[in-house]
């Protein structure tokens, strides 16, 4: 990383409106360029890579992007499909023809028997632009209805932090808790473990990551916490 | 029409100190807190002297009712409301003419700061509740609501900060309270986006000479800049606290 004459150090906390840099820079995420001046638009940490200045937001909402896997909840069963809450500003559409192999006939097929209101889904976003609601699909391996597990909600911008560098964080949690973890890009995380205790430890770890996302040395602290909690669980089970 | 105002010599004493013990260019003591409500997407609480204001933000979310949707940008809705117990005599809880107007004023002051064009067909709902009023609540509402917007993670050009200045007993003063506002000669609320040096609200009530007007405006802008520092601190404090906790 090159140190450029910017007004803030790398990883420094900024608030909306802070002047980050002046001159020939490119405005990255959560920044705004006006006459060669780059301002922050959200509360977050500054990143500077080559000439690109961006802010990693500490709180944001999910904006759908094509190809994202999301953990979603069925909000409404309609005539030709479902309206699904993906934790974004708009509800997403899942069409009946996407789920059924055969041609869809509203008279014959009862959509509520497939996915009912309140059901959790793992889905993928296939279409989205600013004029239309996002469109989902479940026709890929790994997608579909969720029957069991634990859901944790975090700020979507912190998903990369949960993954860690080259997946170090998430792999550690998976290994230590023996849970299957599905990360929804929309900030919802699904945890499937052998026991509820395992799931709860994984959830605790994720909540800790969210809370302390802007601090350094996080992977070590989370590892420590998970091991400690695990020890506690094994200890109590022995006592019983 | 010239309504003679009742003069009270007590607003500023002979040493130049105001009734509540402040110097002419001094702000009221301030307490700012962010993220105080669990259910809203963003929230903030502001105490300024005897003013107590709570703000909550929801959104961006789908617009209800549907027909209000704007195809190319977000709809910002704002509600300024005074709690029945916020003033001496119980205020009827229904929105009064004044509250409806102030809702519009607060919205107008905040709208330039939000990137509404990024989120078409959505609504951003802002609620400001005055729990206790002591003059200058429109300014305090703007300051609080702007913090709540930032807390909700809504992209903004800048924070908006508002402060009033005016003239009482022939002297120019900053941040008028209720008595000063009512008995004084003039009151001028100003909202500012400090980094852009852009004024998003400018109102005036009373009478000022053109020379005084400029001085009062500069006084109010100074007040805004002082408040802005506190506003930024409040926004960061949540994260700084965690950072320090971790270091220990």
HADDOCK unambig.tbl for C-alpha pairs under 7 A between the chains (distance, minus, plus):
assign (segid A and resid 15 and name CA) (segid B and resid 232 and name CA) 6.62 0.50 0.50
assign (segid A and resid 16 and name CA) (segid B and resid 156 and name CA) 5.97 0.50 0.50
assign (segid A and resid 16 and name CA) (segid B and resid 157 and name CA) 6.41 0.50 0.50
assign (segid A and resid 16 and name CA) (segid B and resid 158 and name CA) 5.08 0.50 0.50
assign (segid A and resid 16 and name CA) (segid B and resid 159 and name CA) 6.12 0.50 0.50
assign (segid A and resid 17 and name CA) (segid B and resid 157 and name CA) 5.46 0.50 0.50
assign (segid A and resid 17 and name CA) (segid B and resid 158 and name CA) 3.75 0.50 0.50
assign (segid A and resid 17 and name CA) (segid B and resid 159 and name CA) 6.25 0.50 0.50
assign (segid A and resid 17 and name CA) (segid B and resid 195 and name CA) 6.01 0.50 0.50
assign (segid A and resid 18 and name CA) (segid B and resid 195 and name CA) 6.97 0.50 0.50
assign (segid A and resid 41 and name CA) (segid B and resid 155 and name CA) 4.82 0.50 0.50
assign (segid A and resid 41 and name CA) (segid B and resid 156 and name CA) 4.77 0.50 0.50
assign (segid A and resid 41 and name CA) (segid B and resid 157 and name CA) 5.58 0.50 0.50
assign (segid A and resid 41 and name CA) (segid B and resid 158 and name CA) 6.93 0.50 0.50
assign (segid A and resid 42 and name CA) (segid B and resid 150 and name CA) 6.60 0.50 0.50
assign (segid A and resid 42 and name CA) (segid B and resid 153 and name CA) 6.21 0.50 0.50
assign (segid A and resid 42 and name CA) (segid B and resid 154 and name CA) 6.93 0.50 0.50
assign (segid A and resid 42 and name CA) (segid B and resid 155 and name CA) 5.33 0.50 0.50
assign (segid A and resid 42 and name CA) (segid B and resid 156 and name CA) 6.63 0.50 0.50
assign (segid A and resid 43 and name CA) (segid B and resid 150 and name CA) 6.94 0.50 0.50
assign (segid A and resid 59 and name CA) (segid B and resid 152 and name CA) 6.89 0.50 0.50
assign (segid A and resid 59 and name CA) (segid B and resid 153 and name CA) 4.94 0.50 0.50
assign (segid A and resid 60 and name CA) (segid B and resid 152 and name CA) 6.85 0.50 0.50
assign (segid A and resid 60 and name CA) (segid B and resid 153 and name CA) 4.22 0.50 0.50
assign (segid A and resid 60 and name CA) (segid B and resid 154 and name CA) 6.74 0.50 0.50
assign (segid A and resid 61 and name CA) (segid B and resid 153 and name CA) 6.62 0.50 0.50
assign (segid A and resid 89 and name CA) (segid B and resid 59 and name CA) 6.98 0.50 0.50
assign (segid A and resid 89 and name CA) (segid B and resid 60 and name CA) 5.28 0.50 0.50
assign (segid A and resid 89 and name CA) (segid B and resid 61 and name CA) 4.24 0.50 0.50
assign (segid A and resid 89 and name CA) (segid B and resid 62 and name CA) 6.02 0.50 0.50
assign (segid A and resid 89 and name CA) (segid B and resid 122 and name CA) 6.59 0.50 0.50
assign (segid A and resid 90 and name CA) (segid B and resid 61 and name CA) 6.33 0.50 0.50
assign (segid A and resid 90 and name CA) (segid B and resid 62 and name CA) 5.66 0.50 0.50
assign (segid A and resid 130 and name CA) (segid B and resid 120 and name CA) 6.51 0.50 0.50
assign (segid A and resid 212 and name CA) (segid B and resid 242 and name CA) 6.53 0.50 0.50
assign (segid A and resid 215 and name CA) (segid B and resid 243 and name CA) 6.01 0.50 0.50
